[in-house]
Amino acid sequence: MPWPKISLSSDDSRNGIGCSSRALLRNGLPPIALDLVLTLCVFAGYSGKASAESHDSSNAGFGPGRHVEVSVNYQQPEHHRTTSHKAKKYVRHHPQHHPHRAIEEPPYVAGPPVISRNALSGGPGRYRWKRDIVTTIFWVGERPGGHNPVPNLRSSWDRYWAYNYGGYDNPDAGARRDFIPAKFVPRQNPFYFALPYNDVEGGHTKREASRVVPWFNQAFVRSGQTVLKDRWIAVHHGNRVCYAQWEDCGPFRTDDWRYVFGDERPRPNLNQGAGLDVSPAVRDYLGLGVKDVCDWKFVEYREVTRGPWATYGDNNTFVIQRRQSSERFAGR
């Protein structure tokens, strides 16, 4: 005998399960079939309720701990905005679990640079020494503290400075070997420095830059692209001279062109009028204290003698020139 057709009344459909015993009895089902259908309906109802509770619990907030949800959300690309926000928030508050996040990574890794016009420009000739300049030490990855108000994970010209350098340029003597960190070989020249002038502001070249930077006309490419980064200076202390490349701006100021390119003394500041920041490698080569006095001057690349500053770094003019020479030789 064919099964009678089942129909639900509006009252029955509002009961939540989707079918009711009243509807089944009205349609004349046999007792055995009635039991079977009711069992299936009840099972479906509980399954739907369990699914809804599971969905609700995932949206109600964090479960046993915030770490759990963040770990799960790393694997949920369909919730990119929420996931990214939660993950970054967790990392900010729990940096010890994500030490690699302390160094901001770029969205892409650029290829090796070539020698720029900036690095090899002829310039106006010889520069004069600036004498008895208070000199302090700074390093890639330095955290704010004391008289250092700005973190050095990024520089004035490189948002990903610490990443591009290769890591934390630990200044502790026990963590260094041969003028570089003991734990890694830097991808940029470890002999670097900062002076208190930046030729770029708000993404544009400053108006006075073309008048005050001696090599501006030889090095300028476009507005917003610095003509200062990677320039060389000589630093004199005691009976030694060290060479280094310009990689950041400071101490304290980024507008003191009258001192950097002119004849004035550095502006007063919290570090006794310090006018030069140098890296741990420069410190070690010259035997500087935490705060010392040095002489310095700009030099052209052709004036830089060979030394440990000519060994490392994709931004290092010596390294770039050696690489290009090898490539030309290999292409013959």
N, C-alpha and C positions, 0 to 999 in steps of 0.2 A: 504494500500500500504506500503510495507516495506520501512524503512528509508534507503536512499542511504549511502554508506560507505564513511566516512570522512577520508581524507588523507591530510597531511601537507607537504608543500614544505619546502626545507631548508631555504628559505627566511622567511617563516611564522614562523618557529620554533625559529628564532633568534629575533623575536619581543618581547620576554620576557614574554608574557602572556601565550603562549603555543598553542593558536589557534587564527585565525584572521577571519574577515568578508569575506576577499577574498577567503579564503579556504572554508568557509561555503557556499558562493554563488556558487563557482565552483562545489560543490557537490550537488547543487539543493535542498537545504532544503526549506520547506515552510516558509513564513514570520513569523508565530507565533512561530514555532520551532526555527527559526533563532534567534528571540528575546530572547527566553528562554536560548538557548545555550550561546549567547553572555553575558547575565546577569550572568550566572554561571561562565564563564571564567573571567569576570571582577572582580567578588567577590573573586575568588580564587587568582587572581593576587594581590589584595589589602591585602588579608590575608597573603600571602607569604611575601609581603613587610613589613607588620606590625611585623611579626615574626622575620624577619631579623633585623629590627630596634631595636626590643627588645633585641635580642642577642648582637647586636653591642653595645647598651648602657650599657649592663652588663660588657663589656670588655673595655669600653672606659676609665674607671677610676672610682673614687669614685663619688657617686651621691651627695645628699645634704650634706653629711659629712662622714668622715672616719669611724665614729662610726657605721653608718648604715651598711656599707659593712661588717665590721668585725662581727657585730652581725649576719648578714645573713650567712656569711661564717662559723660561728661556727656550722651551721646545714648542711654543705656540706662535708660529709666525702670523697666523690669521688675526692675532690681537696685537699687532706691531706697536701701535702707539701706547696702549696700556702696558704692554710687556716692557717696552723700552723704558717707560717712565718708572715703573716699579723696580726694574733691575738697576737703573742708575741711582734711584733713591736708596736702594739697599746697599749698593756699593759705597755710596757716599758715607753711610752711617756704619758700614762694616768693612773698612778698607783692609783689615787684616786678613779677611777671607779672599780678597781679590787683589793681591799685591801688584799684579800686572796692570791693573786699572789706574795705578798712581801715575803712570806715564800715558798721556793721551796719544792714541795712534791716529795717523791720518787716514782718510778714506781710500787713499791709494798711495803707493810708494813710487816716487819718481825715479827715473833712471839716472845714471851717473852724469853730472854736469860737464860741460866743456869750459875751457878758460874763457871768462867773460871779458868784455872790453874794460870793465871796471878793474879787473885784476892786473891787466897788462897795459893800461893807459899810461902814456908818457908822463903826464903831469907837468907842472911848471918847473921841475928841477928839485934841488935840494931843499929840505925843510929845516927849520931851526929847532934846537932842543928846548923843551920846556923843563925848567930846572926846579928841583926840590918840591915835587908834587907828592902830597900825602896819598899813599896807595893802600888799598884794602883788597881783601881776597873774596872772591865769589865763585860759585861753581854751578854747573848744570844740575838741576834737581834740588837746589837749595830751597828750604822751606822758609816762610816768613818768620822773623823773630829778631829780637834785639833792635839793632839799627837797620835791619833789612826788612822793609815793609812789603816787598813784592816777592812772590814765589818765582823760582827760576825754572819751572817746568816748561815754560815757553819764553821766547825772547821777543824783543821789539819787532823782529822781522821774521820770526819762525814760530808759528803756533805750536808746532810739534817738535820743538827743539830737543827736549829730553829723548824723545823717540828717535829722532834723526841722529842724535849723538850716539845713541846705543844704550843709554841707561844713566844711572846716577854716578856722577863724577866725584866719588867719595874723596873728601879732602884729607882724611886721616892718613898720617904717614904710614901706619901699619897696613893700610888697605891699598897701597900704591906700589908700583914697581916700574922703574925706568920711565918715570914721568907720566904714566898712564894708570888707570884703575887696574888692580890685580885681577878682577873678575871678568873683564871683557876688553876687547880691543875697540877703541872708539872709532865711529864711522866719520867723525869730523875731527879737525885739528884740535888736540888737547891744549895747545898754546893759544889761548884766546883772551880777549879783554873787552871792557866796556868803557865808553866815554859819554859824558852827559850831553849828547846831542843826537836827535833823530831827524832826518831830512824828510820823513813822511809823517803825515798826521791826517786822520780821517780818510785814509785811502788815497790821499793826494800828496804830491810833492809840495813842501812848504815854499812860499814865495821867495823867502830870502836865500834858499838853498843855492840857486843859480849864481848868486852874488858872493856867497861866503865859502862854498866848498871849492877848493882850488882845482880839483880835477873834474868838476861837474860837466863841462862841455865835452870832455873826452869819454865820459862814462854814461851820460844820460841816455836812456832808452825810451821811457814813457813815464807819464805822471803816475805816481804811486809806487814805482819801483825804485828801491833805495840804490844810491850810488856809494854807500858807505860800507855795507856788509862785505866782509872778507878782505878789506884793506889791511895792509901791514903797517906795524909800527916797530920801532926799536925801543927797548926798555933797558936803561942803564942803572946798575946798583953796585956799589963797591968797585971791583975790578972786572965785572962781567957785563956783557950785553946779550940780551935775549930778544927774540923776534916773535911776534904773535899777530893773530888776525882779529879784526873787529867783528864781534858777533852779538853784542847787545848794547843797550844804552843805560847810562848811570855813572856814578852813584847819584841817586836822588832826583836828578833833573834830566830833561831831554831837550832843553832849549838854550843851553849855554854855549852858543856858537862863538861868542866873543872870546871865550877861553880856549875852546877846542881848536879854532882856526885863527884866532887873533892873538893879541898880546896880553890880555887880561888874565888875572889869577882866577882860579875856580871860585864859584860863589860859596859863601859860608853855608855849612850844613852840620848835621849831628856828628859827623866823623871828622871833626877838626878841619873842615874845608877839603875833604878828600876829592881828588879830581880824576882818579883812575882806579878801576877795578881790574884785577888780573886773576887768571885761573890758578888752580893748585900746581899745574905744571910749570907756569912762569915763576910762581913762588919758590918751588923746589929748586929750579935751575939757578935762580938768583940768590937763594938763601934768605928770603924775606920773612919778617915776622908777621903777626896778624895785622898790624898797621905799621907801615914803614914809609920811607921817603925815597922816591926814585926820580930819574930824569927820563923823558920820553920824547920821541919825535916820529912823524910820519916818514915812511920810506917807500920807494917804489920796489916792485918785486925784483927787479934786476940788482938792487942793492942788498938784498937779503942773503947773507952768507948761509952755508949749509950747517945744519945742526939737528938736534932732536925734533925741532919744530917742522922739519921737512919730511917727516917719516909717515905720519898718519893723516887720514881724513879725505873724504870725497870732495870736500870744499877746499882742500889744500892745493895751492897753485903748483907746488912741486909734484905732488902725487898725480894731479890731473895731467901735467905735462909729460910725466913718465908714462902714464897710461896711453896718452895719445901717440907718443913716440913708438911704443910697443905695437899699437894697432897699425900704424903706418908701416912699420917694419914687417909685420905679419902679412900685410896686404900686398906686398911686392911679389 
